[in-house]
Amino acid sequence: MKYRTLGKTGFKVSEIGLGCWQLGNDFGPVEEQMAQDILQTAQRHGVNFFDTADVYGGGISEQRIGQWRGELSEKPFIATKVGRNPDLYPSGYSKASVRASLEASARRLGVEAIDLAQLHCVPREVLFAGDILAWMEDLQQEGLIRHFGASVEMIDEAVFAVQHPKVASLQVLFNMFRQDAITELFPIAEQNNVGIIVRLPLASGLLSGKMTLDRQFAETDHRSYNQDGAAFHVGETFNGLPYATGVALANEAQALLPNDMALLDAALRWILDQPQVTSVIAGASSAAQIERNAKASDLAPLDSVLHKQLAQFYQERVREHIRGGI
Ligand SMILES: NC(=O)c1ccc[n+]([C@@H]2O[C@H](COP(=O)([O-])OP(=O)(O)OC[C@H]3O[C@@H](n4cnc5c(N)ncnc54)[C@H](OP(=O)(O)O)[C@@H]3O)[C@@H](O)[C@H]2O)c1
């Protein structure tokens, strides 16, 4: 596993991190033992960066991470999020409510100060008003959070957040099927020393190459109930692609690769080949998945011809199908 510095935090995080949404049982029940196996396997393979949120399972994901973290001598870097629980979202934002939310997260995580608190896709007018970033700065000074950043839906929100002098990191939707950030965001993030955390690196699993049209998802899984954005932003599920289109495009992408290269490995490696990316937080529904994903850090970069082909493929075949904006 290789490590990269996460923007202004100065912390060296693993190139492959672990997305912990699934640990809240939001995709379907994850037994306690399975949750522990996923966390332990991640750490054994060099992962030291974990991304969660107060709303994942109503705090269960944070609680599980906190319990596990408490027993470790070498503490990993934990990023959580604030801004989507019903006390705040969509119109209850105040310094007091943000503080109360973060205090609850800190309790569940078992820490005095949160390593990294990210605004969690707050409504764009709330972000652009700027007050919430000023409150985060105050809470950092008070010592409740060590660093703060933002997780956003749209590139214009990212470009706004990145210019705040204290924002340490940005979490964005970015993958082989969503490439615009390379030109529209990464240069300005680099100039501002803001780390890039990549979510949905596998487009909710499409880029694992294993999805088929007859795949059934649990009722509790957003890949069943949010395929068209019924519950939250459509981009968060299959990258905004209609499922059948996504499956077909994944097959086309696989056909562009050398015979011995799996789409999953290419998809993770493609992201890490972008020098401004700090860490890729793939979700994993089993210990075997995070073990496999961790290996992407040690794979050779894709060659430049393939990078060009994948850029062209995105522009000509994928981009027009993305719903919800970019
Ligand atoms: N608004 C936000 O801030 C926000 C929104 C969404 C996500 N996130 C963060 O981003 C993280 C990742 O998002 P995500 O899990 O939705 O998307 P993802 O990482 O693109 O996809 C994860 C899915 O890909 C499949 N997968 C992963 N590794 C695999 C492997 N080695 N082999 C085969 N399949 C594999 C699994 O599907 P199966 O379950 O079908 O096996 C897994 O559930 C979340 O955990 C969360 O921390 C943040």
The ligand as a MOL file (V3000), in Angstrom:
LIG
                    3D

  0  0  0     0  0            999 V3000
M  V30 BEGIN CTAB
M  V30 COUNTS 48 52 0 0 0
M  V30 BEGIN ATOM
M  V30 1 N -22.6490 12.0690 -0.3280 0
M  V30 2 C -21.5830 11.4450 0.0920 0
M  V30 3 O -20.7510 12.0160 0.7440 0
M  V30 4 C -21.4000 9.9980 -0.2290 0
M  V30 5 C -22.3140 9.3620 -1.0770 0
M  V30 6 C -22.0800 8.0470 -1.4390 0
M  V30 7 C -20.9660 7.3830 -0.9540 0
M  V30 8 N -20.0930 8.0010 -0.1050 0 CHG=1
M  V30 9 C -18.9020 7.3050 0.4260 0
M  V30 10 O -18.2750 6.6060 -0.6440 0
M  V30 11 C -18.1340 5.2220 -0.2850 0
M  V30 12 C -18.1670 4.3610 -1.5310 0
M  V30 13 O -19.4110 4.4780 -2.1850 0
M  V30 14 P -20.2490 3.2340 -2.6860 0
M  V30 15 O -19.9940 2.0430 -1.8440 0
M  V30 16 O -21.6450 3.7180 -2.8390 0 CHG=-1
M  V30 17 O -19.7340 3.0230 -4.1870 0
M  V30 18 P -18.5390 2.2080 -4.8430 0
M  V30 19 O -17.3440 2.1940 -3.9810 0
M  V30 20 O -18.4150 2.7530 -6.2250 0
M  V30 21 O -19.1740 0.7470 -4.9820 0
M  V30 22 C -19.1280 -0.1700 -3.9480 0
M  V30 23 C -19.7080 -1.4690 -4.4210 0
M  V30 24 O -18.8860 -2.0360 -5.4350 0
M  V30 25 C -18.8180 -3.4170 -5.2920 0
M  V30 26 N -17.4160 -3.8070 -5.0240 0
M  V30 27 C -16.4810 -3.1580 -4.2700 0
M  V30 28 N -15.3310 -3.8340 -4.2790 0
M  V30 29 C -15.5250 -4.9350 -5.0500 0
M  V30 30 C -14.7170 -6.0250 -5.4210 0
M  V30 31 N -13.4420 -6.1040 -5.0410 0
M  V30 32 N -15.2490 -6.9870 -6.2090 0
M  V30 33 C -16.5360 -6.9120 -6.6350 0
M  V30 34 N -17.3590 -5.8980 -6.3050 0
M  V30 35 C -16.8590 -4.9200 -5.5270 0
M  V30 36 C -19.6920 -3.8080 -4.0940 0
M  V30 37 O -20.9690 -4.1510 -4.6240 0
M  V30 38 P -21.8460 -5.3270 -3.9570 0
M  V30 39 O -22.3310 -4.7590 -2.6630 0
M  V30 40 O -22.9140 -5.5030 -4.9880 0
M  V30 41 O -20.9450 -6.5090 -3.7930 0
M  V30 42 C -19.7380 -2.5200 -3.3160 0
M  V30 43 O -20.9030 -2.3890 -2.5360 0
M  V30 44 C -19.2760 4.9840 0.7200 0
M  V30 45 O -19.0490 3.8550 1.5480 0
M  V30 46 C -19.2380 6.2780 1.5020 0
M  V30 47 O -18.2020 6.2240 2.4640 0
M  V30 48 C -20.3000 9.2970 0.2500 0
M  V30 END ATOM
M  V30 BEGIN BOND
M  V30 1 1 1 2
M  V30 2 2 2 3
M  V30 3 1 2 4
M  V30 4 1 4 5
M  V30 5 2 4 48
M  V30 6 2 5 6
M  V30 7 1 6 7
M  V30 8 2 7 8
M  V30 9 1 8 9
M  V30 10 1 8 48
M  V30 11 1 9 10
M  V30 12 1 9 46
M  V30 13 1 10 11
M  V30 14 1 11 12
M  V30 15 1 11 44
M  V30 16 1 12 13
M  V30 17 1 13 14
M  V30 18 2 14 15
M  V30 19 1 14 16
M  V30 20 1 14 17
M  V30 21 1 17 18
M  V30 22 2 18 19
M  V30 23 1 18 20
M  V30 24 1 18 21
M  V30 25 1 21 22
M  V30 26 1 22 23
M  V30 27 1 23 24
M  V30 28 1 23 42
M  V30 29 1 24 25
M  V30 30 1 25 26
M  V30 31 1 25 36
M  V30 32 1 26 27
M  V30 33 1 26 35
M  V30 34 2 27 28
M  V30 35 1 28 29
M  V30 36 1 29 30
M  V30 37 2 29 35
M  V30 38 1 30 31
M  V30 39 2 30 32
M  V30 40 1 32 33
M  V30 41 2 33 34
M  V30 42 1 34 35
M  V30 43 1 36 37
M  V30 44 1 36 42
M  V30 45 1 37 38
M  V30 46 2 38 39
M  V30 47 1 38 40
M  V30 48 1 38 41
M  V30 49 1 42 43
M  V30 50 1 44 45
M  V30 51 1 44 46
M  V30 52 1 46 47
M  V30 END BOND
M  V30 END CTAB
M  END
